[in-house]
Amino acid sequence: MKHKLLFLICLAVLLIFSGCGQKSTETTNLTPDDNTCVIKGKIIGLDLSNKATVELEDQWDHAKILATAPVKDGEFAMAVPVKEMNHVVLYCVDNDDAYQMRDFLLEPGEIVIEGSPDDYEDLIGCTPMNDRFKRFVAEAETDDTQEARLFEAFLKENPQPELILRILQYVQLNPAYELEIFQSLPENLQNKESYTRPIKEDFYNNAKYFAKGMPFHDLEGQTPDGKRVKLADYMGKKPITIINYWATWCGFCIEEMPELALIAEKYGDSVNIVGVDVREPMKAEKLQAFINEKGMTWPIITDVDEISNAYITSIPVNAIYDKDGLLIEKVQGYRENKLTRHLEKILE
C-alpha cells in the first residue's frame, strides 16, 4: 500500500513538472498557423518589474483585451486566435503604468516587435497586410504630396476593406473623396462604434469644415494670461496663417513643436502661426510654463470648449489659410517635416 501511495505521489509530481515544462515550451516556441497570429519581441528602454506583462487590445471592440503574456528580461511571446482581421494595439503594462508599443492589423502569421514605446519604427516582422501598409507608408514618406496618386494605385490592387480603412486613416486626401471611400466600405466595418465613430466624424468634419477654399471657422477662447480673444483677431495679418490645433497631452503635437518653431523663425515675414489648445486639462500657470519651455513664441488660444464637440476629433492638425482666411490646405497628423514640405510647396 505504501509503495502504491509513493508511486502515485511521484506520478503526480512528475505530471506537475511535465505540465510546467509544456507551458514554457508553448510560450517560447510558438508557431503561427492559418488561424493564429504569433506576436513576440523585446522591449527596450524600460526598467520593468517582474510583474510586467504585455496586453493586446482590440480597437474595433471597445478596447477588449484579446491576450496577455508575461515579460521576462524584456522579452515576450503570445499566440492569439484570429477569427477576423482586427486593428489592435499592444501595450506593456507594469504596475499602474501602461506603455503603447505598436498598433497593427491582427491576421494569421508572425509579428516581431523590438524597441521602446517612444520608438515609432515599423514592425520588424510582418504579416502580409501589415507589410503592405508598411510599404505604402515608405512610398508616401518619400513624397507625401503624392499620397492621392499612391492611394489610387493601391485601390487598383483590390485590397481588403480593413486595409483600406487602415490606409485611409493615414493618408490626407480630398475630404469629400475620403468620405466617399469610407462609405463604400462594408457596413459592418463602418459601424464598429468604438473604432469608426471618431473616424467617421473626422471624414464628415473634413468635408464640412476643411474643404479647400472654405473660410476659417471662427472661435472664441482666452490666452494663457486670461485675455478673451477670437481666432479672427489673428487672421489676415500676413499672407499665410497656420492654425495649429494641439494639446499638452498629445505626444505627436509636442514632437511637432520644434518644426513649428523653425517655420516661425524661417518664414516669419510671410507666415503667421496661431495655436489652438484643444481639450486642455492643464491650469493656466502650468500651461504658460509649458509654452515657455517648448519655445512656442506664437499666440495660443485655450479654453475653447466648442472644439471638443465640434470639428476637431484628432490632433495635431495644421490648417493653412490665405490672407482672406480661405483654406489652402489641411495637414493632418505628424510626420517629420511634413508640414514644412506642404508649406514650401504653397510658397513656391
SULSUL-V247433 format. One record per pair of residues at least 12 apart in sequence whose C-alpha atoms are under 10 Angstrom apart, sorted by the first residue. I is the first residue (numbers start at 1). J is the second residue. Records with the same first field share a line. If there is no record, write none. Layout:
BEGIN
I = J / J
END
This chain:
BEGIN
26 = 77 / 78 / 79
27 = 40 / 69 / 70 / 76 / 77 / 78 / 79
28 = 40 / 75 / 76 / 77 / 78
29 = 77 / 78
30 = 77 / 78 / 79 / 110
31 = 78 / 79 / 109 / 110
32 = 79 / 80 / 81 / 108 / 109 / 110 / 111
33 = 79 / 81 / 82 / 108 / 109 / 110
34 = 81 / 82 / 107 / 108 / 109
35 = 80 / 81 / 82 / 83 / 84 / 107 / 108 / 109
36 = 78 / 79 / 80 / 81 / 82 / 83 / 106 / 107 / 108 / 109 / 110
37 = 78 / 79 / 80 / 81 / 82 / 106 / 107 / 108 / 109 / 110 / 111 / 127
38 = 77 / 78 / 79 / 80 / 81 / 106 / 107 / 108 / 109 / 110 / 111 / 112
39 = 56 / 76 / 77 / 78 / 79 / 80 / 90 / 106 / 109 / 110 / 111 / 112 / 113 / 125 / 126
40 = 54 / 69 / 75 / 76 / 77 / 78 / 79 / 110 / 111 / 112 / 113 / 114 / 125
41 = 71 / 74 / 75 / 76 / 77 / 78 / 111 / 112 / 113 / 114 / 115 / 123 / 124 / 125
42 = 71 / 72 / 73 / 74 / 75 / 76 / 77 / 112 / 113 / 114 / 115 / 116
43 = 71 / 72 / 73 / 74 / 75 / 76 / 92 / 101 / 113 / 114 / 115 / 116 / 117
44 = 73 / 74 / 75 / 114 / 115 / 116 / 117 / 118 / 119
45 = 74 / 115 / 116 / 117 / 118 / 119
46 = 74 / 92 / 94 / 99 / 115 / 116 / 117
47 = 73 / 74 / 94
48 = 71 / 72 / 73 / 74 / 92 / 93 / 94 / 95
49 = 71 / 72 / 73 / 74 / 93 / 94 / 95
50 = 70 / 71 / 72 / 73 / 74 / 94 / 95
51 = 70 / 71 / 72 / 93 / 94 / 95
52 = 69 / 70 / 71 / 72 / 73 / 74 / 92 / 93 / 94 / 95 / 97 / 98
53 = 68 / 69 / 70 / 71 / 72 / 74 / 75 / 76 / 91 / 92 / 93 / 94 / 95 / 98
54 = 67 / 68 / 69 / 70 / 71 / 75 / 76 / 77 / 78 / 90 / 91 / 92 / 93 / 94 / 98 / 99 / 100 / 101
55 = 67 / 68 / 69 / 70 / 78 / 89 / 90 / 91 / 92 / 93 / 98 / 100 / 101
56 = 68 / 69 / 78 / 80 / 88 / 89 / 90 / 91 / 92 / 102 / 103 / 106
57 = 86 / 87 / 88 / 89 / 90 / 91 / 103
58 = 86 / 87 / 88 / 89 / 90 / 103 / 105 / 106 / 194 / 195
59 = 86 / 87 / 88 / 89 / 103 / 104 / 105 / 192 / 194 / 195 / 196
60 = 85 / 86 / 87 / 88 / 189 / 191 / 192 / 193 / 194 / 195 / 196
61 = 86 / 87 / 88 / 192 / 193 / 194 / 195
62 = 192 / 193 / 194 / 195
63 = 88 / 89 / 194 / 195
64 = 88
65 = 88 / 89 / 90
66 = 80 / 81 / 82 / 88
67 = 79 / 80 / 81 / 90
68 = 80 / 90 / 91 / 92 / 93
69 = 92
70 = 92 / 93
71 = 92 / 93 / 94
74 = 114 / 115
75 = 113 / 114
76 = 92 / 113
77 = 111 / 112
79 = 108 / 109 / 110
80 = 106 / 107 / 108
81 = 106 / 107 / 108
82 = 106 / 107 / 108 / 109
83 = 106 / 107 / 108
84 = 106 / 107 / 108 / 162
85 = 105 / 106 / 107 / 108 / 129 / 160 / 161 / 162 / 163
86 = 104 / 105 / 106 / 107 / 162 / 163
87 = 103 / 104 / 105 / 106 / 107 / 162 / 163 / 165 / 166 / 195
88 = 102 / 103 / 104 / 105 / 106
89 = 101 / 102 / 103 / 104 / 105 / 106
90 = 102 / 103 / 104 / 113
91 = 103 / 117
92 = 116 / 117
98 = 117
99 = 116 / 117 / 118
100 = 116 / 117 / 118
101 = 113 / 114 / 115 / 116 / 117 / 118 / 119 / 120
102 = 114 / 115 / 116 / 117 / 118 / 119 / 120 / 121 / 122 / 123
103 = 122 / 123 / 130
104 = 122 / 123 / 126 / 127 / 129 / 130 / 133 / 166
105 = 126 / 127 / 128 / 129 / 130 / 133 / 162 / 163 / 166
106 = 127 / 129 / 130
107 = 126 / 127 / 128 / 129 / 130
108 = 127 / 128 / 129
109 = 125 / 126 / 127 / 128
110 = 125 / 126 / 127 / 128
111 = 123 / 124 / 125 / 126 / 127 / 130
112 = 124 / 125 / 126 / 127
113 = 125 / 126
118 = 251
122 = 134 / 137 / 138
129 = 159 / 160 / 162 / 163 / 166
130 = 163 / 166
132 = 154 / 159 / 163 / 167
133 = 163 / 164 / 166 / 167 / 170
134 = 167
136 = 150 / 151 / 154 / 167 / 170 / 171
137 = 150 / 167 / 170 / 171
140 = 170 / 171
141 = 335 / 336 / 338
143 = 338 / 341
144 = 171 / 172 / 335 / 338 / 341 / 342
145 = 171 / 172 / 173 / 338 / 341 / 342 / 345
146 = 171 / 172 / 173
147 = 170 / 171 / 172 / 173
148 = 171 / 172 / 173 / 174
149 = 173
150 = 171
151 = 164 / 167 / 168 / 171 / 172 / 173
154 = 167
160 = 185
161 = 182 / 184 / 185 / 186 / 189
162 = 185 / 186 / 189
164 = 181 / 182 / 185
165 = 181 / 182 / 185 / 189 / 190 / 196 / 199
168 = 181 / 182 / 199 / 203
169 = 182 / 199 / 202 / 203 / 332 / 333
170 = 332 / 333
171 = 331 / 332 / 333
172 = 329 / 330 / 331 / 332 / 333
173 = 206 / 330 / 331 / 332
174 = 203 / 206 / 207 / 210 / 211 / 212 / 329 / 330
175 = 202 / 203 / 204 / 205 / 206 / 207 / 208 / 209 / 210 / 211 / 212 / 330
176 = 203 / 204 / 205 / 206 / 207 / 208 / 210 / 211
177 = 203 / 207
178 = 200 / 202 / 203 / 204 / 206 / 207
179 = 199 / 200 / 201 / 202 / 203 / 204 / 205 / 206 / 207
180 = 203
181 = 203
182 = 196 / 199 / 200 / 203
183 = 200 / 203
198 = 312 / 313 / 314
199 = 313 / 314
200 = 313
201 = 310 / 311 / 312 / 313 / 314
202 = 311 / 312 / 313 / 314
203 = 311 / 313
204 = 311
205 = 310 / 311 / 312 / 313
206 = 311 / 312 / 330
208 = 311
209 = 310 / 311 / 312 / 327
210 = 311 / 319 / 320 / 326 / 327 / 328 / 329 / 330
211 = 326 / 327 / 328 / 329 / 330
212 = 320 / 321 / 326 / 327 / 328 / 329 / 330
213 = 321 / 322 / 325 / 326 / 327 / 328 / 329
214 = 321 / 325 / 326 / 327 / 328 / 329
215 = 321 / 322 / 324 / 325 / 326 / 327 / 328
216 = 231 / 232 / 235 / 243 / 319 / 320 / 321 / 322 / 324 / 325 / 326 / 327
217 = 231 / 232 / 311 / 325 / 326
218 = 230 / 231 / 232 / 233 / 235
219 = 231 / 232 / 276 / 301 / 304 / 305 / 306 / 307
220 = 232 / 233 / 301 / 302 / 303 / 304 / 305 / 306 / 307
221 = 276 / 277 / 300 / 301 / 302 / 303 / 304 / 305 / 306
222 = 276 / 300 / 301 / 302 / 303 / 304
223 = 276 / 277 / 284 / 288 / 299 / 300 / 301 / 302 / 303
224 = 277 / 283 / 284 / 285 / 286 / 287 / 288 / 289 / 291 / 299 / 300 / 301 / 302 / 303
225 = 284 / 285 / 287 / 288
226 = 284 / 301 / 302 / 303
227 = 301
228 = 301 / 302 / 303
229 = 300 / 301 / 302
230 = 301
231 = 243 / 274 / 275 / 276 / 300 / 301
232 = 325
234 = 272 / 273 / 274 / 299
235 = 272 / 273 / 274 / 321 / 322 / 323 / 324 / 325
236 = 271 / 272 / 321 / 322 / 323 / 324 / 325 / 326
237 = 270 / 271 / 272 / 322 / 323 / 324
238 = 268 / 269 / 270 / 271 / 272 / 273 / 322 / 323 / 324
239 = 269 / 270 / 271 / 272 / 321 / 322 / 323 / 324 / 325 / 347
240 = 267 / 268 / 269 / 270 / 271 / 272 / 273 / 320 / 321 / 322 / 323 / 324 / 325 / 326 / 327 / 328 / 343 / 346 / 347
241 = 270 / 271 / 272 / 273 / 274 / 318 / 319 / 320 / 321 / 322 / 323 / 324 / 325 / 326 / 327 / 328
242 = 260 / 271 / 272 / 273 / 274 / 275 / 317 / 318 / 319 / 320 / 321 / 322 / 327 / 328 / 329 / 330 / 331 / 339 / 343
243 = 272 / 273 / 274 / 275 / 276 / 300 / 317 / 318 / 319 / 320 / 321 / 330
244 = 257 / 260 / 273 / 274 / 275 / 276 / 277 / 278 / 300 / 315 / 316 / 317 / 318 / 319 / 320 / 331
245 = 274 / 275 / 276 / 277 / 278 / 300 / 301 / 307 / 312 / 314 / 315 / 316 / 317 / 318 / 319 / 332
246 = 275 / 276 / 277 / 278 / 279 / 280 / 300 / 302 / 312 / 314 / 315 / 316 / 317 / 318
247 = 275 / 276 / 277 / 278 / 279 / 280 / 281 / 282 / 287 / 302 / 315 / 316
248 = 277 / 278 / 279 / 280 / 281 / 282 / 287 / 290 / 291
249 = 278 / 279 / 280 / 281 / 282
250 = 278 / 314 / 315 / 316
251 = 315 / 316 / 334
252 = 315 / 316 / 333 / 334 / 335
253 = 315 / 316 / 317 / 333 / 334
254 = 294 / 316 / 334
255 = 316 / 334 / 335 / 336
256 = 316 / 333 / 334 / 335 / 336 / 337 / 338 / 339
257 = 294 / 295 / 296
258 = 294 / 295 / 296 / 337
259 = 336 / 337 / 338 / 339 / 340
260 = 273 / 295 / 296 / 297 / 298 / 337 / 339 / 340
261 = 273 / 294 / 295 / 296 / 297 / 298
262 = 340
263 = 339 / 340 / 343 / 344
264 = 296 / 297 / 298
265 = 297
267 = 343 / 344 / 347
270 = 323 / 347
271 = 320 / 321 / 322 / 323 / 343 / 347
272 = 298 / 299 / 320 / 321
273 = 296 / 297 / 298 / 299 / 300 / 318 / 319 / 320
274 = 297 / 298 / 299 / 300 / 301 / 318
275 = 296 / 297 / 298 / 299 / 300 / 301 / 302 / 318
276 = 299 / 300 / 301 / 302 / 303 / 304 / 307 / 317 / 318
277 = 300 / 301 / 302 / 303 / 304 / 305 / 307
278 = 301 / 302 / 303 / 304 / 305 / 306 / 307 / 308 / 312 / 313 / 314 / 315 / 316
279 = 302 / 303 / 304 / 305 / 306 / 307 / 308 / 309
280 = 302 / 303 / 304 / 305 / 308
281 = 303
284 = 302 / 303
287 = 302
288 = 300
314 = 332 / 333
315 = 332 / 333 / 334
316 = 331 / 332 / 333 / 334
317 = 330 / 331 / 332 / 333 / 334 / 339
318 = 330 / 331 / 332 / 333 / 334 / 339
319 = 331 / 332 / 339
320 = 339 / 342 / 343 / 346
328 = 343 / 346
329 = 342 / 343 / 346
330 = 342
331 = 343
END
